[in-house]
């Protein structure tokens, strides 16, 4: 049983440190828009029902695309998919500052979900691939703590910025935050797919692997737990 904790843990698993740091920074940006997003949508004449549907667009696109992007990360690399996701986050966040109508908000919120579907499965896979079995639970706990802590900071910071500089400023700042995160991932995260996935598995057709993944996930207790957490999150 492993007893490595704290800084020794991160020295042993540098991928975990970098992914957690990137997650912390990105979720600060993501959380910045929470306090005022309904007010921003009302500026374009959005009704309460439309605001609710705009918020749901994120969950819809993320849920629909998480498994396909997870399979693609198996084929083309976790690191590459994660970087593409953070760049997509940057674009989606920044576009909100230039929205002209409610339809734009629907589209950009959906793009956020696409980016999230690219980032999170890849990030979790990198952590799982990078750690030994006995340390995996602790690594996932650090990962979870990194984004929950950032969600404490992000909304407060975003509300302050919006108060003094307008609603557009937090979107642009959040989009800008994603650029150094992408560079951080590029420079310091080691790709894990080479050592964990055989050539035969990588060359397996994506559709067949998606079918296998769906059946495996559907039959697992983890899926039921995850489904319950998703429902609780978005109620």
Order of alpha helices (4+ residues) and beta strands (2+ residues): alpha-alpha-alpha-alpha-alpha-alpha-alpha-alpha-alpha-alpha-alpha-alpha
